[in-house]
Amino acid sequence: MSESSSNAKIIYIVAHGHSGTTLLDTLIGNMPGAVSTGEVERIAQWAVSDDPDKVCTCGAPITECELWGSCCDRLRSNAGEETLTRRSFWARFPVHLGDHGKRFYVGFLLPLLLLLGSSRLLGLFRRYAPVSAALRATDNSWHLFRALQSVSGARIIVDSSKSPLRMKALYLTRRALGQRQPLYVIHMVRDGRAIVSSYQRRIPRSVAHYANEWRRRLLYRTAMLFTVSGQDRLTLKYEDLASSPLVTLQAICTFIGEPESLAGEAFENAGAVKHNVSGNPARLDRDALAQVRLDERWRQELSTEDLSVFRRRAGLLNRWLGYR
């Protein structure tokens, strides 16, 4: 696959669900020269789905979207597969690491290799089927980023897929296309009590269940982030973003080496059309995302007993993140 080189900066947001990643993704995407993609790891799955709800934020099906359709055309041309329909091409172009996140979540080869953080060691196991499939999907992601940059002209591309497995695979394959790609990792965190409450609103389950899940995923993300260079990662709190969005965006600009003035311009473009894939349903409501406000409903929704259960299960880690 032949492609022109690209210097687009990739921002990857890794987080637990319900942490405000759609908001952060959208705000960064409002900055001049940036494009917000949402959970782009789902692009191929959504493109071949007949589910009417699986549409781009612009409202069009993935295969008919102006941005994603053009990206698909660029990818088809580069691969010499112009005769394929867009839907057929996406079906043969995985960018998701498959079910490895479920099958290997507690350990085994693929996450172990990614945890160790050695691209050379990862390459040694390229012939092993699960690793080979994951690397193919990761290479495809880099081709997709290149196509996005070519089609949109963006200098900054935001991927809020959240998966720590995908994050680490991308980080270790930054030279996949022969040129080191700038990849910046933002670890988005939120008070665990707020996440528990948010999940309970949608699927009622015990506080203990959600607290255990939050603790497990935080430990997993922390382990995956361990071998990511300090200059390539930044931890942000949802509460800071919601309370001081401008200051937070300015910090992100400094982190990725862009002028802070871009942060102010982001709020002037709040109503612009976006092309996010998946994420919070609020992505379809431009006005809702334009109204940034702190959500702390957990303070009223969780009982004293709920808080006690959370404290026993995950209180130590929550305090480690700075929440009291």
N, C-alpha and C positions, 0 to 999 in steps of 0.2 A: 504494500500500500504506500503510494508516494504522496507526501504532503509537504507543504512549505513549512518552514520552521515557525515557531510561535513563542513569544515571550510572555504570554498572558499569565498573570498570577492566579493560581488556584487557591481559593480559601475553602478549606474543608471544615465543616462544623460537626463535631462529634459530641453526642449528648444522649441522655435518657429522653424518652418521649415526654411530651408535655412540659418541656423546659423553655419554650419560647423560641425555638429554632426557626420557625416560619417567620416570626416577627423579625429576628435578626437577619435572616436571609434576605427578606424583602427590603429592609432598611439599607443594607449594604448594596443591594441591587439598584436602589434609587440613586446611588452616587454616579456622577458622570463617568462613562467608560467602564461601568460594571454591568454584569448581567446576572440575574438571580435565576437559578434553575430548580430549586426545591430538592426533593429527594430523587436526584437524577438516576440513581441506581435502578429505579423502577421504570425508566423510560421505555425499554423494550417490552416489558410486561404490559404496560398500559397501552402501547401502540397496537398490540395484537388482541386486546381485550374488547369484548362486545358490551361491557358494562357502560351504560350511558353516563355514569357518574365519573368515570375515569377519563377526564378531559383536561386539557391544559388550562391554566388559570385564565387565559385569554378567552376561554369558552369553546374553543374548537377541539375536535378530536386530535390526538397527537399526530396522526398521519396527514391531517389537513392544516395543522397549525403553520403559520407563516415561518416561525423560527425553526421548529423541530422538523417541519417538512423540508426546509432548505438544508438543514444539517444532514438529514437522511440522503438527500440528493447528492450532497457533497461526498458523503461516505460511500454511496453506491458508485459514484464516478471514480473515486480513488481506488476502489476495490475492483473496478472493471465489471460491475454487476448492475449496469443501468437497466437491463431487461427485467430485473426483479421489481415487483411492486414495492411501494414503501413498506406495507404491512409484511410482506414476505421477507424483505431485507431485515427488518427489526427482529423477526422471528429467528433469524440466523446470526444475530449480533448481540449476544448477551453482554451486559455490563454489570450484572448482579452476581455476587459470589455464590449464588444458589442457596442451598440449604445448609451450607457449611457452618453458618452461624448457629444453627440449631444442633446439628450433629456433632459439632466439635466445640460447643460453647464452653464446656468445662475442661477442655484440654484434649490432646491428641496432636497429630502431626502439623496440620496447617496453622492453627493458632500458636502452637509451640514455636514454629519457625518465625512467625511474625512477632511473637513476644521477644525472641532472641534478638531481633532487629538486624540480622545479617543478610543483605541482598545476595551475597555470594553463596551462603548456605542455602538460601531459598532456591537459588538457581540449580543447585545440585539435585534437588528433588523435583525438578520440572517435569520429569517423565511419569511421576506418580499421579494417577488420575485426578484425585481431588485437588492437588496442588496445580496440576496442569490446567484444569478447568478454571480455577480461581485466577491464575495468571493470565489466561486468555481473556477473561472478563475484565481484568485490570488493564491489560494492553488496549482493549477496545475502549475503555473509559478514556484513556489518553488520546486515542484517535478522535473520540467524540469531543473532548475539550478542544482539540485542534480545530475541528470542524466548526464548533461554536465560535471560536475566536475569529475564524475566517469569515463566517457568515455575518456575525454581529459587529465585528471590529472591536470587541471588548478587550480591555487591558486586564480586567479582573473578572473571574468567573467564580461564582459561589455554589458549592455543592453541600447541601444540608442533609445528606443521606443518614447521618448520625452514627452509622455502624462503625465501631472501633476496628473491626476486622477489615473492612474496606479502606478505612483511613490508613491503617498500617501497610496494607498491600500497595496502595498508591504511594505512600511515603518511601517504600523500599524499591519502587520501580520508577523513580523519577527520571531515570535515563532510558526508559523503555523505548523511546523513539529516537535514540541517538543523541539527544540533547537534554541536559538537566533542566527540568521544569521547576519553576518556583512553586512550592507547595507550603501553604501556611495553615496550621491547625489551630482552630479555636475550640477549646473545651468549654462548652456552655453548661453551667451548673445552676441548680435552683434548690431552694430549701426543700428537703425531702418530704416534709409534711405537706407542702403545697402540691407536690407531684402525686403523693398518695391520695389526697383529697380530689385532685383533678381526675385521676383514674376512677375513683369511686363514683364520681358523678356520671360516668359513662357506663361502666360495668361494675355494679355493686359486688364487692368482695371484701374480705376481712382486711383490716389495717395491717395485721401481721403478714398476710400474703404480699401485699404491695410493698411493705417495708422491707421484707426479705428480698424481693425482686429488685428494689432500688439499691439496696446494699450490695447485692451480687453484681449488678451491672456497673456500679461505680467502681468496685474493686477491679473488675475486668477492664474497664476503660483506663483506669490508673496504671494497670500493668502494661497495657498496650502503649500508653504514652511515655512509659519510662525511658525507652531508648530513642525517643524523638528529641532532637536537639532543642535546648532551651530557647534558642533564637528563632526556632520554627514553630513554637507553640505559645498560646496565650490562653489563660483561664479567665472567663468572664462570668459574672453572676447575672442571672435574669433580672434580679431586683435592681441592679445598677443600670441595666439597659432600660428598664421600664421607668425608673425614677429620673435618670439623667441620660436620655438617648443621645443627645448631641455630644456630651463628654465621652460617652462610650464609643461612639463612632469615630471621634477624634483619636482615641486611644488605638482603635483598629487601624486607622490610617497610618499612625506612627509605626505600628507593628509591621505593616506590609510595605513601608517605605513610600507612602503616598502623602501629598500635602493635606493638612488638616482641613483646608477650605472645602474639600470634597464633602466633608461631613455636613456642613451647613447646607450645601446644595441638595443633599439627599432629601430634605424635607420639602423642597420646592418641587420635587418630582414625585411626590407621594401618590398622585393619581394616575401615574403612567401605567400602561398595559404591561402586565408581567406574563411570563411563560413558565411558571413553576409546575413541577410534576409532584403530585401527592402532597403530603403535609397537612397541617391544620386546615379544616374546612373554611376557616376565616380567610384563607388565601383568595377565595372567590369574591370576597367583599372588600373592595379597595378602600372604602370609607372606614371600615372597621380597623384595618391595619394602619390607616393614617392617624388614628386616634390612639396614641401610645399611652397606656396607663397601667399602673401596678395592680396586679390581681393577687389579693391576699385573702380570698374567700375561705381559705382553710382555717383561719382564725375563728370563724363562726361555725364552720361545718364539722370540725373535729371536736369530739367531746373530751373531757378530762381523761376518761378511760382510754380513748383512742390515742391521745398524746402520750399517755403512760406506756401503752403497747409499743408505739413507735420508738419512744426513748429507749426501751429495753432492747429492741431489735436493731435499731440503726442510729441511736442518739449519738454515739461516739463519733461515727463518721460524719454525721451532720455538723457536729461541733468542730470537727477537723476542717470542714469547709468554711467555717466562720459563722455558722448559724447558732444562735443561742435560744 
